[in-house]
Amino acid sequence: MSEQRLRVIYGHLGQQRRAPVLPQITSSSLGVVSKDGSSSFQFTLDNPRLTQAQRAFYEQNGFLVIPNLVPHDKIDRWRERFLDLVEGRQETGGMTKMKDISLKGVQGVSGERVVNKIQDFVWDDILSEHCQLPQVLDYVECFTGPNIMAMHTMLINKPPDPGTRTSRHPMHQDLHYFPFRPADRIVCAWTAMEKVNTENGCLFVLPGSHKGVLEPHEYPEWENGVNKMYHGVRGYDDVPKTLLSMEKGDTVFFHPILLHGSGDNKTQHFRKAISCHYAASECEYIDVRGTSQENIAKEVEEIARRRGIDDLDFKEVWRLRSRLVRGAEVNL
Ligand SMILES: O=C(O)CCC(=O)C(=O)O
């Protein structure tokens, strides 16, 4: 595939994608539970960054909030960049802008009201600062090990809900979207760009659900529709959830099988967060044909086709949106 064609969807490919491969790294460095049974940890790796209490909490619950991890001046810079991109003052290049369903067909509203998400900014000089931040990567290492790929970057802009309840994000597991494994060496870092709480639609999680399995996902049957790609797991609407109220700069790290979502934004302000899913570079791509992930794979491949690229499969899309951010490239 020519660089020209790839640029149609990921416009920053003219840059060097990867550091050179270092051959001495092997998949044994994935570091799952040791064979002699001496370690009872499955979801975290030996790393002095986490206290024993933090490690035990993540093992038990599948998430961990680190207060005030990300500097506020950086967050303000990312907010400005987001606004420049959505208001058309700067070029988006290969980044993707997602539109909010509640405004389908409505004219004359601001870019900030229309765009609920910008994603794939691993090569954007300003927004990619988040996924490369040493403070964040030092924690990510506790879950992935030293070789870290930034796989999925998003700035999520939850608009004030117009009464349709479409600002909700249904309960889901992020692994549904990923054709790489093992799941235990994948982690999301989600940073609040302002105070988030039940009023403006903070994250909610089902603690301990990361010990379960990947469940089938589909679009929820919501009265007023649902945003594109917001697949969900049925049957969790009425279960009690843990709400993660967070301050600006707080960052939650969570496992890709953890069931989570976010609530309605009942305020008149936008709620912003910036996130990155990381994976150990030792992870490997899998074939999702014949699995519950086939529906999302087809949807992603269809979008690539609509953008004029016929032969880009699900794995290739992920290869293109990823970037080595620490250590060495191994498999991904
Ligand atoms: O930021 C949010 O509202 C939810 C984000 C989320 O769960 C996701 O994108 O997977």
The ligand as a Gaussian input file, in Angstrom:
#p B3LYP/6-31G(d) Opt

LIG

0 1
 O      -14.998000       9.505000      28.393000
 C      -16.055000       8.885000      28.381000
 O      -17.117000       9.430000      28.573000
 C      -16.077000       7.390000      28.150000
 C      -14.909000       6.935000      27.418000
 C      -14.878000       5.458000      27.226000
 O      -15.329000       4.702000      28.029000
 C      -14.282000       4.932000      26.033000
 O      -14.055000       5.690000      25.077000
 O      -14.042000       3.705000      25.988000

